């Protein structure tokens, strides 16, 4: 057990093993009075009482101010037998007290906390963070690999017995958590309980899924009950770690997604399970998309209302606000409301409503800022970049998607480097388990691989899209990302450049999110009733719907990279010759030229300085004109040339037999002939530009040949 500077405690795996060895030594020495043993399968410590009445098993050290949960043999006969072992008992007891201290809204309790020093509330916050981020993963990994944590009813029984065993101490608002605080604690404990259930087993039972839904409803209702507790809010002044609040929303969406996947696959289910699913569908409540979105929207709106109200109060009573009230302000509603924006946009993305998803993301303040709240939570930051990028990807805005994918990939890479540095530098052994830092980063690494796969698709898909062609997308990436992309996906990108549709579909299947089977999809499939066709998978229908949209776009764009590479070699070429090189008919070639013109026109790009919404965009042609003509000095000439080299145009002659190609340099040269005469001083600059242009074109041709 490690002690922190605030007098709290947390456990890691090494601490648990050492303390278990100490307990075994103590019980061995006192074997004449009792026999103590640890059941490794369940983590339960059992005591066999003998006639000698020897000493009890060694109690673990407790933080200052926390009542001991196991001190005497009498205690063992009561509260100690309710929960499996000392580690679990201490975790529950200490977390209960710290949440009670943080959330208590009584003026007496506040005065006591203030008299003990202004940092007391911060102490509770720090200790809650240690319990959540260190103790809970370590105890779960050690004792609950093959079993669930104790149920809420056992925890309630334990707390009641613990109060009884504190005999002689009058239980008042000044000595411990109130009944309302117990409600908050139990709601949070249930959230941890069901999260562990989902992490321990790949497929929880239907009833566990139902109970988990009800637990989240109780938790969110408690948060949304603003004003019930003496005007402070449904959670009082409770302050929780930001990472826990993000994990609540993240797990809520994950369990909703898991239920949709479970509901959509009927083949392996019994008749009883199918009947139960029908009942849940008729209730139209448990894990329904509309209810999930309703809770997320309610949290978002409540946060907004609270911010507006606090702003008005701050204007009227800024000088009257006491220090105690400032300390007591809770972060739960504000932060949950912030993360609910991300969760809602994520649900909309999983449903295939990409434009609405981007509109929802607009509500995040400072979306691309490095100091925003989501940027400080790795899981949230990666989720934002993945889902914004995927929404752009499905809207065919590949350069915008690449910017967000690149940001998410680099963030995961930095996290991995920091973890390796910590492990190699003696900061602790390798961490395992889904709740541990190593387990979390492993999940983020998988998301990074998905973003790399989408980038590998987006680069060939962007060919023929004006200045956002593959070269433009590739140049928008970091050097490290480009290097990894070429190393891992070079062969597949070559296949996609050759127009192999299967290569696109394979990568998309790996990189896309698990789309949810909405009620609309279920109703549009078969008769719309469960078990209408047991072999049917509604999940596949949701995926096929999005895949069909993607493949249609792929088939339109597949010939464009090859077509563009040939057009770059000529200023004039006959339709017959180009059709022969492309190995298509002349009519097919003309259709491909029309598609290229369509994909190249009205291409937009998100620019923060010009756009109010993520859906907005500035036409690339206008950006090119601005970069070519705006600013004096070195802002024109070679700089604009390099930025816009991939921009070119073509025209089919009236006879329909000849194609003329106008690249960036040709268009600029024609423009200069009409606007100004060529001065001798400009000749060296133009010669250098012509030379660099041909060198660049040659290097691109060499890359394509490779």
C-alpha positions in Angstrom: 0.0 0.0 0.0 1.4 3.4 -1.0 0.8 6.5 1.1 0.3 9.8 -0.7 1.1 13.2 0.6 -2.5 13.8 1.6 -2.7 10.9 4.0 -4.7 8.8 1.5 -3.8 5.4 0.1 -3.9 3.4 -3.1 -3.0 -0.1 -4.1 -1.1 -1.5 -7.0 -0.4 -5.2 -7.8 2.9 -5.3 -6.0 1.3 -3.9 -2.8 -1.4 -6.4 -2.9 1.0 -9.3 -3.2 3.3 -8.1 -0.4 0.4 -7.5 2.0 -1.1 -10.9 1.2 2.3 -12.5 2.1 2.4 -10.6 5.4 -1.2 -11.8 6.2 -0.2 -15.4 5.4 2.9 -15.1 7.7 0.8 -13.7 10.5 -1.9 -16.4 10.3 0.7 -19.2 10.1 2.4 -18.0 13.3 -1.0 -17.9 15.1 -2.1 -21.2 13.7 -2.7 -22.5 17.3 -5.6 -20.1 17.6 -7.0 -19.9 14.1 -6.3 -21.0 10.6 -6.4 -18.3 8.0 -6.3 -19.0 4.3 -6.9 -17.1 1.0 -9.1 -18.7 -1.6 -7.3 -17.6 -4.8 -10.2 -18.4 -7.0 -12.5 -15.9 -5.3 -10.2 -13.7 -3.4 -12.2 -14.4 -0.2 -10.4 -14.7 3.2 -11.9 -17.3 5.4 -11.2 -17.7 9.1 -11.5 -21.0 11.0 -11.9 -20.1 14.7 -10.2 -22.4 17.2 -10.4 -22.7 21.0 -7.4 -20.5 21.8 -8.9 -17.2 20.7 -5.6 -16.0 19.1 -4.9 -12.8 17.3 -6.9 -11.8 14.3 -5.3 -11.6 10.8 -3.1 -8.6 10.3 -5.1 -5.5 9.5 -4.0 -3.3 6.6 -2.9 0.2 7.5 -5.7 2.8 7.0 -5.5 6.5 6.1 -6.0 9.0 8.8 -9.6 9.7 9.7 -10.9 6.5 8.2 -12.5 4.0 10.6 -10.9 0.6 10.7 -13.1 -2.1 9.1 -11.3 -5.1 10.6 -9.9 -4.6 14.1 -11.3 -7.4 16.3 -12.7 -10.9 16.1 -16.2 -9.5 16.8 -15.8 -7.3 13.7 -15.0 -10.3 11.7 -18.3 -11.8 12.6 -20.2 -8.8 11.3 -19.2 -6.4 8.6 -16.0 -8.2 7.6 -17.9 -11.3 6.4 -20.2 -9.3 4.1 -17.4 -8.3 1.7 -14.7 -10.7 0.4 -11.5 -9.3 2.0 -9.8 -6.4 3.7 -8.7 -4.7 0.4 -12.3 -4.6 -0.9 -13.7 -3.5 2.5 -11.1 -0.7 2.8 -11.8 0.4 -0.7 -15.5 0.6 -0.2 -15.3 2.2 3.2 -12.8 4.8 2.2 -14.4 5.7 -1.1 -17.8 6.0 0.7 -16.3 8.5 3.3 -14.4 10.6 0.7 -17.4 10.9 -1.6 -19.5 11.8 1.5 -17.0 14.5 2.5 -16.9 16.0 -1.0 -20.6 16.0 -1.7 -22.0 16.9 1.7 -24.0 20.1 1.5 -24.6 20.8 5.2 -23.3 24.1 6.5 -21.9 22.4 9.7 -19.9 20.0 7.6 -18.6 22.8 5.4 -17.5 24.8 8.5 -15.6 21.8 9.8 -13.9 21.2 6.5 -13.1 24.9 6.2 -11.7 25.0 9.8 -9.5 22.1 9.0 -7.9 24.1 6.2 -8.9 25.2 2.7 -7.1 22.3 1.1 -9.3 19.6 2.8 -11.7 19.5 -0.1 -8.8 19.2 -2.5 -7.5 16.3 -0.4 -10.7 14.4 -0.9 -10.5 15.0 -4.7 -7.0 13.7 -4.8 -7.8 10.6 -2.8 -10.9 9.8 -4.9 -8.7 10.0 -7.9 -6.2 7.6 -6.4 -8.9 5.2 -5.5 -10.4 5.3 -9.0 -7.2 5.2 -11.1 -5.0 3.0 -8.9 -6.9 1.0 -6.3 -9.9 -0.1 -8.4 -7.8 -1.5 -11.3 -5.4 -3.2 -9.0 -8.0 -4.9 -6.8 -10.0 -5.9 -9.9 -7.0 -7.4 -11.5 -6.0 -9.3 -8.3 -9.3 -10.6 -7.0 -12.0 -10.2 -9.7 -10.6 -11.7 -12.9 -13.2 -14.5 -12.8 -15.9 -13.0 -10.6 -17.9 -9.8 -10.3 -17.4 -7.2 -7.6 -19.9 -7.5 -4.6 -23.4 -6.4 -5.6 -24.9 -3.1 -4.4 -27.1 -4.9 -1.8 -24.0 -6.4 -0.1 -22.3 -3.0 0.0 -25.4 -1.5 1.6 -25.4 -4.2 4.2 -21.7 -3.7 4.8 -22.2 0.1 5.3 -25.1 -0.5 7.7 -23.0 -3.0 9.8 -20.1 -0.6 9.8 -22.2 2.1 11.2 -23.5 -0.2 13.9 -20.0 -1.2 14.8 -19.0 2.3 15.3 -21.1 2.1 18.5 -20.9 5.0 20.9 -20.4 7.5 18.1 -23.5 9.5 17.3 -24.1 9.5 13.6 -24.8 13.1 12.6 -24.2 15.3 9.6 -20.9 16.3 11.1 -19.5 12.8 11.5 -20.1 11.1 8.2 -22.0 10.8 4.9 -25.8 11.4 4.9 -28.5 9.3 3.3 -28.4 11.5 0.3 -24.6 11.0 0.1 -25.2 7.2 0.2 -27.4 7.5 -2.8 -24.7 9.3 -4.8 -22.0 6.8 -3.6 -24.2 3.7 -4.5 -24.9 5.2 -8.0 -21.2 5.6 -8.6 -20.4 2.2 -7.2 -22.9 0.6 -9.5 -21.3 2.4 -12.4 -17.9 0.8 -11.5 -19.6 -2.6 -10.9 -21.2 -2.9 -14.3 -18.2 -1.5 -16.1 -16.2 -4.3 -14.6 -18.9 -6.8 -15.7 -18.5 -5.6 -19.3 -14.7 -5.7 -19.1 -14.6 -9.2 -17.6 -16.9 -11.0 -20.0 -17.4 -10.5 -23.7 -21.1 -11.1 -23.5 -23.1 -10.1 -20.4 -26.5 -11.6 -19.9 -29.7 -9.8 -20.9 -30.6 -9.1 -17.3 -27.1 -7.6 -16.6 -27.6 -5.3 -19.5 -31.0 -4.3 -18.3 -29.7 -3.6 -14.8 -26.8 -1.7 -16.1 -29.2 0.6 -18.1 -31.2 1.2 -14.9 -28.0 2.0 -13.0 -27.0 4.6 -15.5 -30.5 6.1 -15.4 -30.2 6.4 -11.6 -26.8 8.0 -11.9 -27.8 10.6 -14.5 -31.1 11.4 -12.8 -29.1 12.1 -9.7 -26.9 14.5 -11.6 -29.8 16.1 -13.4 -31.8 16.7 -10.2 -30.4 20.2 -9.9 -31.6 22.1 -6.8 -32.9 19.2 -4.8 -30.2 19.5 -2.1 -30.3 22.9 -0.5 -29.8 24.7 -3.8 -26.4 23.1 -4.5 -27.4 20.4 -7.0 -28.3 16.7 -7.2 -24.7 15.7 -6.4 -24.0 18.5 -3.9 -20.5 19.8 -4.1 -19.0 16.5 -5.3 -15.8 16.9 -7.3 -14.7 13.8 -9.3 -11.7 13.2 -11.5 -12.3 14.3 -15.1 -11.1 11.0 -16.4 -13.8 9.2 -14.3 -16.5 11.5 -15.7 -15.2 10.8 -19.3 -15.2 7.1 -18.6 -18.8 7.3 -17.5 -19.9 8.7 -20.8 -17.6 6.5 -22.8 -18.8 3.4 -21.1 -22.4 4.5 -21.5 -22.0 4.7 -25.2 -20.0 1.5 -25.4 -22.7 -0.5 -23.5 -25.4 1.0 -25.7 -23.4 0.0 -28.8 -22.8 -3.5 -27.2 -26.6 -3.9 -26.7 -27.3 -3.0 -30.3 -24.8 -5.6 -31.4 -26.2 -8.1 -29.0 -29.8 -7.4 -30.1 -29.0 -7.5 -33.8 -27.5 -11.0 -33.9 -30.3 -13.6 -33.4 -28.7 -16.8 -34.7 -27.1 -18.0 -31.5 -30.0 -17.0 -29.1 -32.5 -19.2 -27.4 -36.3 -18.6 -27.7 -36.4 -17.3 -24.2 -33.8 -14.7 -25.0 -35.6 -13.7 -28.2 -38.9 -13.3 -26.2 -37.1 -11.1 -23.7 -35.7 -8.9 -26.5 -39.3 -8.6 -27.8 -40.4 -7.4 -24.4 -37.6 -4.9 -24.2 -38.5 -3.6 -27.7 -42.1 -3.2 -26.7 -41.1 -1.3 -23.6 -39.2 1.2 -25.8 -36.9 2.2 -23.0 -34.0 -0.1 -22.3 -30.9 1.0 -24.4 -33.1 2.6 -27.0 -31.3 5.1 -29.2 -33.9 7.8 -28.5 -33.5 7.4 -24.7 -29.7 7.4 -24.9 -29.7 10.6 -26.9 -32.3 12.1 -24.6 -30.0 11.6 -21.6 -27.0 13.0 -23.4 -29.0 16.0 -24.6 -30.4 16.6 -21.1 -26.9 16.7 -19.6 -25.7 19.0 -22.4 -28.7 21.4 -21.9 -28.4 21.3 -18.1 -24.8 22.3 -18.3 -25.7 25.2 -20.5 -28.5 26.3 -18.2 -26.2 26.1 -15.2 -23.5 28.1 -16.9 -25.9 30.9 -17.8 -27.4 31.0 -14.3 -24.0 31.1 -12.7 -22.9 33.9 -15.0 -26.0 35.9 -14.0 -25.3 35.3 -10.3 -21.7 36.1 -10.6 -22.6 39.5 -12.1 -25.1 40.3 -9.3 -23.3 38.8 -6.3 -19.7 38.5 -7.2 -18.5 40.3 -4.0 -20.9 38.4 -1.7 -19.8 34.9 -2.6 -18.0 33.3 0.3 -14.9 31.2 0.2 -16.7 28.1 1.3 -19.1 28.3 -1.6 -16.2 28.6 -4.0 -14.6 25.5 -2.6 -17.9 23.6 -2.7 -18.7 24.1 -6.4 -19.1 20.7 -8.1 -17.6 19.8 -11.4 -19.8 16.8 -12.1 -22.6 18.5 -14.1 -20.3 20.8 -16.0 -17.8 18.1 -17.0 -20.4 15.4 -17.7 -22.3 17.9 -19.9 -19.1 18.7 -21.8 -18.4 15.0 -22.4 -22.1 14.4 -23.3 -21.5 16.5 -26.4 -18.8 14.1 -27.5 -21.0 11.1 -26.7 -24.0 12.5 -28.6 -22.0 13.2 -31.7 -20.5 9.7 -31.4 -24.0 8.1 -31.4 -25.0 10.2 -34.4 -21.8 9.1 -36.2 -22.5 5.4 -35.4 -26.1 5.9 -36.8 -24.7 7.3 -40.1 -25.9 10.9 -39.6 -22.5 12.5 -40.3 -23.6 16.0 -40.9 -25.6 16.1 -37.7 -22.6 14.7 -35.9 -20.3 17.5 -37.1 -22.9 20.1 -36.0 -23.0 18.5 -32.6 -19.2 18.7 -32.3 -19.5 22.5 -33.0 -20.8 22.8 -29.4 -17.4 21.9 -28.1 -15.5 25.0 -27.1 -12.0 25.3 -28.7 -12.3 22.0 -30.5 -8.8 22.1 -32.0 -7.2 23.9 -29.1 -4.4 22.2 -27.2 -5.7 23.4 -23.9 -9.3 22.3 -24.3 -10.7 19.8 -21.7 -10.9 16.9 -24.2 -7.2 17.4 -25.1 -6.3 16.6 -21.4 -8.1 13.2 -21.4 -6.4 10.8 -23.9 -9.4 8.6 -24.5 -11.7 11.6 -25.2 -9.1 13.3 -27.4 -8.6 10.2 -29.6 -12.4 9.6 -29.8 -13.0 13.2 -30.9 -10.4 13.0 -33.6 -11.5 9.6 -34.8 -15.2 10.4 -35.1 -14.8 13.9 -36.5 -12.3 12.5 -39.0 -14.6 9.6 -39.9 -17.6 12.0 -40.4 -15.4 14.0 -42.8 -14.3 10.8 -44.5 -17.8 9.7 -45.3 -18.6 13.2 -46.6 -15.7 12.9 -49.0 -13.7 15.7 -47.4 -10.5 13.7 -47.2 -8.0 16.4 -46.4 -10.1 17.6 -43.5 -10.4 14.0 -42.3 -6.6 13.5 -42.7 -5.9 16.5 -40.3 -7.9 15.0 -37.5 -6.6 11.5 -38.1 -3.1 12.8 -38.1 -3.7 14.6 -34.8 -5.1 11.5 -33.1 -2.3 9.2 -34.4 0.4 11.5 -33.1 -1.3 11.8 -29.7 -1.4 8.0 -29.3 2.3 7.7 -30.3 3.3 10.2 -27.6 1.3 8.3 -25.0 3.1 5.0 -26.0 6.5 6.7 -25.8 5.7 8.1 -22.3 4.5 4.7 -21.1 7.7 2.9 -22.4 9.8 5.6 -20.8 8.1 5.1 -17.5 8.3 1.4 -17.6 12.0 1.4 -18.6 12.9 4.1 -16.1 11.7 2.2 -13.0 8.3 3.8 -12.7 6.6 0.5 -12.3 6.3 -2.8 -14.1 4.2 -3.5 -17.1 0.6 -2.7 -16.4 -2.1 -5.2 -17.6 -5.9 -5.2 -17.6 -8.3 -3.0 -19.4 -8.5 -0.5 -16.5 -4.7 -0.1 -16.2 -2.7 2.6 -18.1 -1.2 -0.1 -20.3 -4.6 -1.5 -21.1 -6.0 1.9 -21.9 -3.2 2.7 -24.3 -3.6 -0.6 -26.0 -7.2 0.3 -26.8 -6.1 3.7 -28.1 -3.4 2.0 -30.2 -6.1 -0.1 -31.9 -8.0 3.1 -32.6 -4.8 4.6 -34.0 -4.4 1.6 -36.4 -8.0 2.3 -37.6 -7.1 5.9 -38.3 -4.0 4.9 -40.2 -6.2 2.5 -42.3 -8.6 5.3 -43.1 -5.7 7.5 -44.2 -4.5 4.8 -46.5 -7.9 4.8 -48.1 -8.3 8.5 -48.2 -5.1 9.2 -50.1 -6.0 7.3 -53.3 -9.7 8.4 -52.9 -8.6 12.0 -53.0 -7.0 11.7 -56.4 -8.8 13.9 -58.9 -10.2 16.2 -56.3 -8.4 19.4 -57.4 -5.9 20.8 -54.9 -6.9 18.2 -52.3 -5.5 15.4 -54.4 -3.4 12.6 -52.9 -0.3 14.9 -52.9 -2.2 17.6 -50.9 -3.5 15.1 -48.4 -0.1 13.4 -48.0 1.6 16.8 -47.4 -0.9 17.6 -44.7 0.5 14.7 -42.6 3.3 14.6 -40.2 6.6 13.1 -41.3 6.2 10.2 -38.8 2.7 9.5 -40.0 3.8 9.4 -43.6 6.6 7.1 -42.8 4.4 4.6 -40.9 1.8 4.8 -43.6 4.2 3.9 -46.4 5.7 1.1 -44.3 2.5 -0.6 -43.2 0.1 0.2 -46.1 2.4 0.8 -49.1 1.4 -2.4 -50.9 -2.4 -1.9 -50.2 -2.2 1.7 -51.3 -0.6 0.5 -54.6 -3.5 -1.9 -55.1 -6.0 0.9 -54.4 -4.3 3.2 -56.8 -4.7 0.5 -59.5 -8.5 0.5 -58.8 -8.8 -2.8 -56.9 -12.2 -2.4 -55.1 -11.6 -5.3 -52.7 -8.6 -3.6 -51.2 -10.8 -0.6 -50.3 -13.5 -2.8 -48.8 -11.1 -4.8 -46.7 -9.5 -1.8 -45.0 -12.9 -0.1 -44.6 -14.2 -3.2 -42.7 -11.3 -3.0 -40.3 -11.3 0.8 -39.8 -15.0 1.7 -39.6 -16.8 1.9 -36.3 -19.4 -0.8 -35.3 -22.5 0.8 -36.7 -25.6 0.5 -34.6 -28.7 -1.3 -35.9 -31.4 1.4 -35.4 -35.1 0.7 -35.3 -35.4 2.0 -38.8 -33.0 -0.6 -40.1 -34.7 -3.4 -38.2 -38.1 -2.3 -39.5 -36.8 -2.1 -43.1 -35.3 -5.6 -42.9 -37.7 -8.5 -43.3 -40.9 -8.1 -41.4 -39.3 -5.8 -38.8 -39.9 -8.3 -36.0 -37.3 -10.1 -34.0 -36.8 -13.8 -35.0 -38.5 -13.2 -38.3 -35.4 -14.8 -39.8 -33.1 -16.2 -37.1 -30.2 -16.3 -39.5 -30.5 -12.6 -40.1 -28.0 -10.2 -38.5 -29.3 -6.6 -38.2 -25.7 -5.5 -37.4 -24.7 -6.6 -40.9 -27.5 -4.6 -42.4 -26.3 -1.5 -40.6 -22.7 -2.1 -41.9 -23.9 -3.0 -45.4 -25.8 0.2 -45.7 -22.7 2.3 -44.9 -20.5 0.0 -47.0 -22.8 0.5 -50.1 -22.4 4.3 -49.8 -18.6 3.9 -49.5 -18.2 1.4 -52.4 -20.3 3.5 -54.7 -17.9 6.4 -54.2 -14.9 4.1 -54.6 -16.2 2.8 -58.0 -16.6 6.4 -59.2 -13.1 7.4 -58.1 -11.2 4.1 -58.8 -10.1 5.1 -62.3 -9.1 8.6 -61.4 -5.6 8.1 -60.0 -4.5 6.3 -63.2 -6.3 8.8 -65.4 -4.7 11.7 -63.6 -1.2 10.2 -63.9 -1.5 10.1 -67.7 -3.0 13.5 -68.0 0.0 15.0 -66.2 2.3 13.7 -68.9 0.6 15.6 -71.7 -0.5 19.1 -72.6 -2.5 17.7 -75.6 -3.6 14.1 -76.1 -6.2 12.4 -78.3 -9.2 10.7 -76.7 -8.4 7.5 -78.7 -4.8 7.4 -77.4 -5.8 8.0 -73.8 -8.5 5.4 -74.0 -6.0 2.9 -75.3 -3.6 3.7 -72.5 -6.4 3.4 -69.9 -7.7 0.2 -71.5 -11.2 1.4 -71.7 -13.6 2.5 -74.4 -13.8 6.1 -75.5 -17.3 6.4 -74.0 -16.1 5.1 -70.6 -13.1 7.5 -70.8 -15.4 10.5 -71.3 -17.6 9.4 -68.3 -14.4 9.2 -66.2 -13.4 12.7 -67.3 -16.9 14.0 -66.3 -16.5 12.3 -62.9 -13.0 13.9 -62.5 -14.4 17.3 -63.3 -17.3 16.8 -60.9 -15.0 15.7 -58.0 -12.6 18.5 -58.7 -15.2 21.3 -58.7 -16.5 23.0 -55.6 -14.0 21.1 -53.3 -14.1 22.7 -49.9 -11.7 22.7 -46.9 -12.3 23.6 -43.3 -10.3 26.6 -42.2 -10.7 27.8 -38.7 -10.2 31.4 -39.5 -13.0 31.5 -42.1 -15.5 28.8 -40.9 -18.0 29.0 -38.0 -19.0 25.3 -38.3 -17.2 22.1 -39.0 -19.6 21.6 -41.9 -18.6 24.9 -43.5 -15.7 25.1 -45.9 -13.8 27.4 -48.2 -13.6 26.5 -51.8 -10.0 25.4 -52.6 -9.9 27.4 -55.7 -10.5 30.6 -53.6 -7.8 29.5 -51.2 -5.4 29.0 -54.1 -6.2 32.4 -55.5 -5.7 34.0 -52.1 -2.3 32.4 -51.7 -1.2 33.3 -55.2 -2.4 36.9 -55.2 -2.4 37.9 -51.5 0.5 39.4 -49.6 3.6 41.0 -51.1 7.2 40.0 -51.3 7.8 36.3 -51.2 4.1 35.4 -50.8 3.7 34.8 -54.5 5.6 33.0 -57.2 7.4 29.8 -56.1 5.5 29.5 -52.8 2.0 29.5 -54.4 3.4 27.2 -57.1 4.4 24.5 -54.6 1.1 24.9 -52.7 -1.0 24.4 -55.8 1.1 22.1 -58.0 -1.5 19.4 -58.1 -4.2 21.8 -59.3 -4.8 21.4 -63.0 -7.6 21.6 -65.5 -8.5 20.0 -68.8 -10.8 20.7 -71.7 -12.4 18.5 -74.3 -12.2 20.1 -77.8 -15.5 20.7 -79.6 -14.8 17.8 -82.0 -14.7 15.5 -78.9 -11.4 13.9 -80.1 -8.7 15.9 -78.3 -8.0 16.8 -74.7 -6.1 19.8 -73.6 -4.5 19.9 -70.2 -3.8 23.1 -68.3 -1.6 22.8 -65.2 -0.8 25.4 -62.6 2.2 26.8 -64.5 0.4 27.0 -67.9 -2.6 28.9 -66.3 -0.3 31.3 -64.6 1.6 32.0 -67.8 -1.5 32.7 -69.7 -2.7 35.0 -66.9 0.6 37.0 -67.0 0.4 37.5 -70.7 -3.0 39.2 -70.4 -2.2 41.2 -67.2 1.4 42.4 -67.5 4.5 42.3 -69.7 7.4 40.1 -68.7 10.2 42.1 -67.1 13.9 40.9 -67.5 14.2 40.7 -63.7 11.5 38.1 -63.6 13.2 35.8 -66.1 15.6 34.0 -63.6 12.7 33.4 -61.2 10.6 31.8 -64.0 13.4 29.7 -65.2 14.0 28.3 -61.7 10.2 27.7 -61.4 10.1 25.8 -64.6 13.2 23.7 -63.6 11.7 22.9 -60.1 8.4 22.0 -61.7 9.9 19.4 -64.0 12.1 18.0 -61.2 9.0 17.6 -59.0 7.0 16.0 -61.8 9.8 13.5 -62.5 10.1 12.6 -58.8 6.3 11.9 -58.7 6.5 9.7 -61.8 9.4 7.8 -60.2 7.3 7.2 -57.1 4.4 5.9 -59.2 6.6 3.5 -61.1 7.8 2.1 -57.7 
